[in-house]
């Protein structure tokens, strides 16, 4: 080996070590000296094959890569499989993506980098296929290692997917706890201010919005938006404006929500077409339908434009959301049969597994049935949505569903049923009847 070859090896060794955030003392271990390692990195010593193999194992790369700067021919197989898995994920061939990623995970001797990246691809494919439970099982061990910096993928990447899965499954409390830990770890590990970190923070804002923590969500969004503006992250600013739009909508400020949503679209439209961008356009369409007056034509135009790319890049939950928003648009124009068909499609896409989106779709289906005069069937759908939400940790959504049912029963003169639904709404958020009632034996009643 020439002196030049030795120097290239040393430079690669140092670059990989620094990328892994490992000191010379840590890499040297108990069998090598840091000074000897320093000589190798400076190109003044050439390690034996045995020493190089030990260093490669500690850095989770191959000795062939350290010596030659490229993978050995047999090591290229897992890399090619991973490339195929990523491509399949982009094109929407989720079964192929899962098969290819699983092959990399099971490959003997594959570097940990490829193993961890394949786990993330597998979890993404599982989440997009609607199998949230499998996605969670695949992702959690990887995310746990990422929290300490012991994974080849960043904690922000694993955290975003974990929160999305928990959010869609309705496990909002666990999502909030996991999100706070992931954001803290991402900052601690030096990723603060990156696009992925800001996407993680924006996803955590969304979790708190769904939980009903509106003030905290707004505070967190504003804080993170300042960070995104300082570092000039357009993806971060777009993601945070998106969640600021959701916060404004939850607070009843639809015009402000539309302003933030349009700002988010402007930021994210400058980058490549991504799943997030089309999900944002879907949220914008939803806001247009609840504005005063409803901007139905623009909403429908946006829905039709994003359907095909969302089918390719999105998940089953995303498509159920699309059909549910389409049902709402049909209701706005008085097309009750079309609204019913779209809502039923949204429910069918998700199947029988409890999901937040399927509960919302059932409420819209109830609206379509009520608009068509079938009040008994409408009430059954409202109750099913509220009951399902009550079984999940989505207490705020359950309370809203019961409140919606009460309002609708009042509209059709079912006062007794409406009072029961309102009581269920109170129960869902933990508001129980007082043990001391006005006019009870415990004391005199209030005088008005």
C-alpha positions as CSV (number, residue, x, y, z in Angstrom):
1,X,0.0,0.0,0.0
2,X,1.4,3.4,-0.9
3,X,1.6,6.3,1.5
4,X,-1.2,8.0,-0.4
5,X,-3.4,5.0,0.0
6,X,-2.8,5.0,3.7
7,X,-3.6,8.7,3.9
8,X,-7.0,8.1,2.2
9,X,-7.8,5.3,4.7
10,X,-6.9,7.6,7.6
11,X,-9.1,10.4,6.3
12,X,-12.0,8.0,5.8
13,X,-11.5,6.5,9.3
14,X,-11.5,10.0,10.9
15,X,-14.6,11.1,8.9
16,X,-16.6,8.0,9.9
17,X,-15.6,8.3,13.5
18,X,-16.6,12.0,13.7
19,X,-19.8,11.3,11.9
20,X,-20.6,8.6,14.6
21,X,-19.6,11.2,17.3
22,X,-17.0,8.8,18.7
23,X,-13.7,10.0,20.3
24,X,-10.4,8.5,19.4
25,X,-10.2,7.1,23.0
26,X,-13.6,5.4,22.6
27,X,-12.8,3.9,19.3
28,X,-9.4,2.7,20.4
29,X,-11.0,0.8,23.3
30,X,-8.8,-1.3,25.6
31,X,-6.8,-3.1,22.9
32,X,-5.5,-0.1,21.0
33,X,-4.0,3.3,22.0
34,X,-5.5,6.7,21.1
35,X,-2.0,7.8,19.9
36,X,-1.8,4.8,17.5
37,X,-5.2,5.6,16.2
38,X,-4.1,9.2,15.7
39,X,-1.2,8.0,13.6
40,X,-3.5,5.9,11.4
41,X,-5.8,8.9,10.9
42,X,-2.9,11.1,9.9
43,X,-1.7,8.6,7.4
44,X,1.5,7.8,9.3
45,X,0.7,4.2,10.1
46,X,-1.0,1.5,8.1
47,X,-3.2,-0.9,10.2
48,X,-3.1,-4.6,9.8
49,X,-6.2,-6.4,8.4
50,X,-7.1,-7.6,11.9
51,X,-6.9,-4.1,13.4
52,X,-8.9,-2.6,10.5
53,X,-11.6,-5.2,10.9
54,X,-11.9,-4.3,14.6
55,X,-12.2,-0.6,13.9
56,X,-14.7,-1.3,11.1
57,X,-16.9,-3.3,13.5
58,X,-16.8,-0.6,16.1
59,X,-17.8,2.0,13.5
60,X,-20.5,-0.3,11.9
61,X,-18.9,-0.1,8.4
62,X,-17.0,-2.7,6.4
63,X,-13.2,-3.0,6.4
64,X,-13.4,-3.0,2.6
65,X,-15.1,0.5,2.8
66,X,-12.4,1.9,5.1
67,X,-9.6,0.6,2.9
68,X,-11.1,1.3,-0.5
69,X,-13.8,3.9,0.0
70,X,-16.5,1.7,-1.4
71,X,-18.5,-1.4,-0.5
72,X,-17.4,-4.8,-1.5
73,X,-19.5,-6.4,-4.3
74,X,-21.3,-8.7,-1.9
75,X,-22.0,-5.8,0.4
76,X,-23.8,-3.9,-2.4
77,X,-26.7,-6.3,-2.3
78,X,-28.4,-4.9,0.8
79,X,-27.7,-1.3,-0.5
80,X,-29.4,-2.1,-3.8
81,X,-32.3,-3.7,-1.9
82,X,-32.7,-0.6,0.2
83,X,-32.7,1.6,-2.9
84,X,-35.4,-0.5,-4.4
85,X,-37.4,-0.4,-1.2
86,X,-37.2,3.4,-1.1
87,X,-38.2,3.6,-4.8
88,X,-41.2,1.3,-4.2
89,X,-42.3,3.5,-1.3
90,X,-42.2,6.6,-3.5
91,X,-44.2,5.0,-6.2
92,X,-46.8,3.6,-3.8
93,X,-45.9,-0.1,-4.1
94,X,-46.1,-0.7,-0.4
95,X,-46.0,-4.5,-0.5
96,X,-42.8,-4.3,-2.6
97,X,-41.3,-1.7,-0.2
98,X,-42.0,-3.9,2.8
99,X,-40.6,-7.0,1.1
100,X,-37.4,-5.3,0.1
101,X,-36.9,-3.5,3.4
102,X,-37.4,-6.8,5.3
103,X,-34.8,-8.5,3.1
104,X,-32.2,-5.8,4.2
105,X,-33.2,-6.2,7.8
106,X,-32.7,-10.0,7.6
107,X,-29.4,-9.8,5.6
108,X,-26.5,-11.3,7.6
109,X,-23.6,-8.9,8.0
110,X,-25.4,-5.8,6.7
111,X,-24.1,-2.6,8.3
112,X,-26.2,-1.2,11.0
113,X,-26.8,1.9,9.0
114,X,-28.6,-0.1,6.3
115,X,-30.4,-2.1,8.9
116,X,-31.8,1.0,10.7
117,X,-32.7,2.8,7.4
118,X,-34.5,-0.3,6.3
119,X,-36.5,-0.4,9.5
120,X,-37.6,3.2,9.0
121,X,-38.7,2.4,5.4
122,X,-40.6,-0.7,6.6
123,X,-42.4,1.3,9.3
124,X,-43.3,4.0,6.8
125,X,-44.7,1.5,4.4
126,X,-46.7,-0.2,7.2
127,X,-48.1,3.2,8.4
128,X,-49.1,4.2,4.9
129,X,-50.9,0.8,4.4
130,X,-52.9,1.5,7.5
131,X,-51.3,-1.1,9.7
132,X,-50.5,1.3,12.5
133,X,-49.9,-1.5,15.0
134,X,-47.2,-3.1,13.0
135,X,-45.6,0.3,12.2
136,X,-45.5,1.1,15.9
137,X,-43.9,-2.3,16.7
138,X,-41.3,-1.9,14.0
139,X,-40.5,1.7,14.9
140,X,-40.5,1.7,18.7
141,X,-37.2,-0.2,19.3
142,X,-35.5,1.9,16.6
143,X,-36.9,5.2,18.1
144,X,-35.8,4.1,21.6
145,X,-32.2,3.8,20.3
146,X,-32.5,7.1,18.3
147,X,-33.4,8.9,21.5
148,X,-29.9,8.3,22.8
149,X,-28.2,8.8,19.5
150,X,-27.5,5.1,19.2
151,X,-29.3,4.7,15.8
152,X,-28.1,5.4,12.3
153,X,-31.3,7.5,11.7
154,X,-32.2,10.7,13.5
155,X,-34.7,10.9,16.4
156,X,-36.6,13.5,14.5
157,X,-37.3,11.1,11.6
158,X,-38.4,8.3,13.8
159,X,-40.3,10.7,16.1
160,X,-42.4,12.2,13.3
161,X,-43.6,8.8,12.1
162,X,-44.2,7.6,15.7
163,X,-46.4,10.6,16.5
164,X,-48.3,10.3,13.3
165,X,-49.0,6.6,14.0
166,X,-50.1,7.3,17.6
167,X,-52.2,10.3,16.5
168,X,-54.1,8.3,13.8
169,X,-54.6,5.5,16.3
170,X,-56.1,8.0,18.8
171,X,-53.5,7.4,21.5
172,X,-53.1,11.1,22.1
173,X,-51.6,11.0,25.7
174,X,-48.8,8.6,24.6
175,X,-48.2,10.7,21.5
176,X,-47.8,13.9,23.6
177,X,-45.4,12.2,26.0
178,X,-43.4,10.6,23.2
179,X,-43.3,13.9,21.2
180,X,-41.9,15.9,24.1
181,X,-39.2,13.4,24.7
182,X,-38.3,13.3,21.0
183,X,-38.1,17.1,20.7
184,X,-35.8,17.3,23.7
185,X,-33.6,14.5,22.4
186,X,-33.4,16.0,19.0
187,X,-32.2,19.3,20.5
188,X,-29.8,17.6,22.8
189,X,-28.3,15.6,19.9
190,X,-27.6,18.8,17.9
191,X,-30.5,18.6,15.3
192,X,-32.3,21.7,16.6
193,X,-33.2,24.1,13.7
194,X,-33.1,21.4,11.0
195,X,-36.1,20.7,8.8
196,X,-36.7,17.3,10.4
197,X,-36.5,18.8,13.9
198,X,-39.1,21.5,13.0
199,X,-41.3,18.9,11.4
200,X,-41.2,17.0,14.6
201,X,-42.1,20.1,16.6
202,X,-44.9,20.9,14.2
203,X,-46.3,17.3,14.6
204,X,-46.2,17.7,18.4
205,X,-48.2,20.9,18.0
206,X,-50.8,18.9,16.1
207,X,-50.9,16.3,18.9
208,X,-51.7,19.0,21.5
209,X,-54.3,20.5,19.3
210,X,-56.1,17.1,19.0
211,X,-55.8,16.8,22.8
212,X,-57.4,20.2,23.3
213,X,-54.3,21.9,24.7
214,X,-55.0,24.9,22.6
215,X,-53.0,27.5,24.6
216,X,-50.0,25.3,24.9
217,X,-50.2,24.4,21.2
218,X,-50.4,28.0,20.1
219,X,-47.4,28.9,22.4
220,X,-45.3,26.0,21.1
221,X,-46.2,26.8,17.4
222,X,-45.2,30.5,17.9
223,X,-42.0,29.6,19.6
224,X,-41.0,27.1,16.9
225,X,-42.0,29.4,14.1
226,X,-39.6,32.0,15.4
227,X,-36.8,29.4,15.3
228,X,-37.8,28.4,11.8
229,X,-37.7,32.0,10.6
230,X,-34.3,32.5,12.2
231,X,-32.7,29.6,10.4
232,X,-34.6,30.2,7.2
233,X,-36.2,26.8,7.0
234,X,-39.0,26.9,4.5
235,X,-40.1,23.3,5.3
236,X,-40.1,24.2,9.0
237,X,-42.0,27.4,8.5
238,X,-44.5,25.7,6.2
239,X,-45.1,22.9,8.7
240,X,-45.6,25.3,11.6
241,X,-47.9,27.6,9.7
242,X,-49.9,24.5,8.9
243,X,-50.4,23.7,12.6
244,X,-51.0,27.3,13.4
245,X,-53.9,27.1,11.0
246,X,-55.2,24.1,12.8
247,X,-54.9,25.9,16.1
248,X,-56.7,29.0,14.8
249,X,-59.5,26.7,13.4
250,X,-59.9,25.0,16.8
251,X,-60.2,28.4,18.4
252,X,-62.9,29.4,16.0
253,X,-60.8,31.9,13.9
254,X,-61.4,30.5,10.5
255,X,-60.1,33.5,8.6
256,X,-56.9,33.4,10.5
257,X,-56.6,29.7,9.9
258,X,-57.0,30.2,6.2
259,X,-54.2,32.8,6.3
260,X,-51.8,30.4,8.0
261,X,-52.8,27.6,5.7
262,X,-52.2,29.6,2.5
263,X,-48.8,30.7,4.0
264,X,-48.0,27.1,4.6
265,X,-48.9,26.1,1.0
266,X,-46.7,29.0,-0.3
267,X,-43.7,27.7,1.7
268,X,-44.1,24.0,0.9
269,X,-44.9,24.5,-2.8
270,X,-41.4,25.7,-3.4
271,X,-40.0,22.2,-2.6
272,X,-40.6,18.8,-4.2
273,X,-44.0,17.3,-4.2
274,X,-44.3,15.4,-0.9
275,X,-47.0,13.6,1.1
276,X,-47.0,16.5,3.6
277,X,-47.7,19.0,0.8
278,X,-50.8,17.2,-0.5
279,X,-52.0,16.6,3.1
280,X,-51.7,20.3,3.6
281,X,-53.8,21.0,0.5
282,X,-56.4,18.6,1.9
283,X,-56.5,20.6,5.2
284,X,-56.8,23.8,3.2
285,X,-59.8,22.4,1.3
286,X,-61.4,21.5,4.6
287,X,-61.0,25.0,5.9
288,X,-62.5,26.5,2.7
289,X,-65.6,24.4,3.4
290,X,-66.1,25.8,6.9
291,X,-65.3,29.5,6.0
292,X,-68.1,32.1,5.8
293,X,-69.4,31.8,3.2
294,X,-68.1,28.3,2.2
295,X,-65.7,28.5,-0.7
296,X,-66.9,25.2,-2.2
297,X,-65.7,25.7,-5.8
298,X,-62.1,26.3,-4.7
299,X,-62.2,23.4,-2.2
300,X,-63.5,21.0,-4.8
301,X,-61.0,22.1,-7.4
302,X,-58.2,21.5,-4.9
303,X,-59.6,18.1,-3.9
304,X,-59.8,16.9,-7.5
305,X,-56.2,18.1,-8.2
306,X,-54.6,16.3,-5.3
307,X,-56.5,13.0,-5.5
308,X,-54.1,11.1,-7.8
309,X,-50.8,12.2,-6.1
310,X,-52.3,11.6,-2.7
311,X,-53.3,8.1,-3.8
312,X,-49.6,7.5,-4.7
313,X,-47.9,9.2,-1.8
314,X,-50.4,9.1,1.0
315,X,-51.7,6.5,3.4
316,X,-55.1,4.8,3.7
317,X,-55.9,7.3,6.5
318,X,-55.0,10.2,4.1
319,X,-57.4,8.8,1.5
320,X,-60.2,8.3,4.0
321,X,-59.7,11.9,5.0
322,X,-60.0,12.9,1.3
323,X,-63.3,11.0,0.9
324,X,-64.6,12.5,4.1
325,X,-63.8,16.1,3.0
326,X,-65.4,15.3,-0.4
327,X,-68.5,14.2,1.4
328,X,-68.6,17.5,3.3
329,X,-68.3,19.3,-0.1
330,X,-71.2,17.3,-1.4
331,X,-73.3,18.3,1.7
332,X,-72.5,22.0,1.1
333,X,-74.1,21.7,-2.4
334,X,-77.0,19.6,-1.2
335,X,-75.9,16.4,-2.9
336,X,-76.9,14.1,0.0
337,X,-76.6,10.8,-1.9
338,X,-73.1,11.7,-3.1
339,X,-72.2,12.8,0.4
340,X,-73.4,9.5,1.8
341,X,-71.5,7.5,-0.8
342,X,-68.2,9.4,-0.1
343,X,-68.5,9.1,3.7
344,X,-69.2,5.4,3.4
345,X,-66.1,5.0,1.1
346,X,-64.0,6.8,3.8
347,X,-65.2,4.3,6.4
348,X,-64.7,1.3,4.1
349,X,-61.1,2.4,3.4
350,X,-60.2,2.2,7.1
351,X,-62.1,-1.0,7.9
352,X,-63.2,-2.0,11.4
353,X,-60.1,-1.0,13.3
354,X,-60.8,2.0,15.6
355,X,-59.3,5.2,14.0
356,X,-59.9,8.8,14.7
357,X,-60.6,9.5,11.1
358,X,-63.3,6.7,10.8
359,X,-65.1,8.3,13.8
360,X,-65.2,11.7,12.1
361,X,-66.3,10.1,8.8
362,X,-69.2,8.4,10.7
363,X,-70.3,11.8,11.9
364,X,-70.3,13.2,8.4
365,X,-72.2,10.1,7.3
366,X,-74.7,10.8,10.0
367,X,-75.1,14.4,8.6
368,X,-75.7,13.0,5.1
369,X,-78.4,10.6,6.4
370,X,-80.0,13.3,8.5
371,X,-80.1,15.6,5.5
372,X,-81.8,12.8,3.5
373,X,-84.4,12.5,6.2
374,X,-83.2,9.2,7.8
375,X,-82.9,10.5,11.3
376,X,-82.8,7.0,13.0
377,X,-79.9,5.9,10.9
378,X,-78.2,9.2,11.4
379,X,-78.5,8.9,15.2
380,X,-77.0,5.4,15.0
381,X,-73.9,6.7,13.2
382,X,-73.4,9.5,15.6
383,X,-73.7,7.1,18.6
384,X,-71.3,4.7,17.0
385,X,-68.7,7.4,16.4
386,X,-69.0,8.8,20.0
387,X,-68.9,5.3,21.5
388,X,-65.7,4.4,19.6
389,X,-64.0,7.6,20.6
390,X,-65.0,7.1,24.2
391,X,-63.1,3.7,24.1
392,X,-60.0,5.5,22.8
393,X,-58.0,8.1,24.7
394,X,-59.4,10.8,22.5
395,X,-61.6,12.2,25.2
396,X,-61.9,15.7,23.7
397,X,-63.0,14.2,20.3
398,X,-65.5,11.9,22.1
399,X,-66.9,14.9,23.9
400,X,-67.2,16.8,20.7
401,X,-68.9,13.9,19.0
402,X,-71.5,13.6,21.8
403,X,-72.0,17.4,21.7
404,X,-72.6,17.2,17.9
405,X,-75.1,14.4,18.5
406,X,-76.9,16.4,21.1
407,X,-77.2,19.4,18.8
408,X,-78.5,17.3,16.0
409,X,-81.1,15.6,18.2
410,X,-82.3,18.9,19.5
411,X,-82.7,20.1,15.8
412,X,-85.1,17.2,15.2
413,X,-87.0,17.6,18.4
414,X,-85.5,14.6,20.3
415,X,-85.0,16.6,23.6
416,X,-84.6,13.6,25.9
417,X,-82.0,11.9,23.7
418,X,-80.2,15.3,23.3
419,X,-79.9,15.7,27.1
420,X,-78.5,12.2,27.3
421,X,-75.9,13.0,24.6
422,X,-74.9,16.3,26.4
423,X,-74.4,14.3,29.6
424,X,-72.2,11.9,27.7
425,X,-70.2,14.8,26.5
426,X,-69.6,16.0,30.1
427,X,-68.6,12.5,31.1
428,X,-66.1,12.2,28.3
429,X,-64.1,15.1,29.7
430,X,-64.5,14.0,33.3
431,X,-67.2,16.4,34.4
432,X,-69.3,14.4,36.8
433,X,-72.5,15.5,38.5
434,X,-71.9,17.3,41.8
435,X,-72.5,15.4,45.0
436,X,-74.2,18.5,46.4
437,X,-77.2,19.4,44.2
438,X,-79.3,22.6,44.3
439,X,-82.3,22.1,46.6
440,X,-81.1,18.7,47.9
441,X,-81.2,17.6,51.5
442,X,-77.6,18.7,51.9
443,X,-78.7,22.3,52.2
444,X,-81.0,25.0,50.9
445,X,-81.4,25.7,47.2
446,X,-79.9,28.8,45.6
447,X,-82.2,31.9,45.6
448,X,-82.4,33.6,42.2
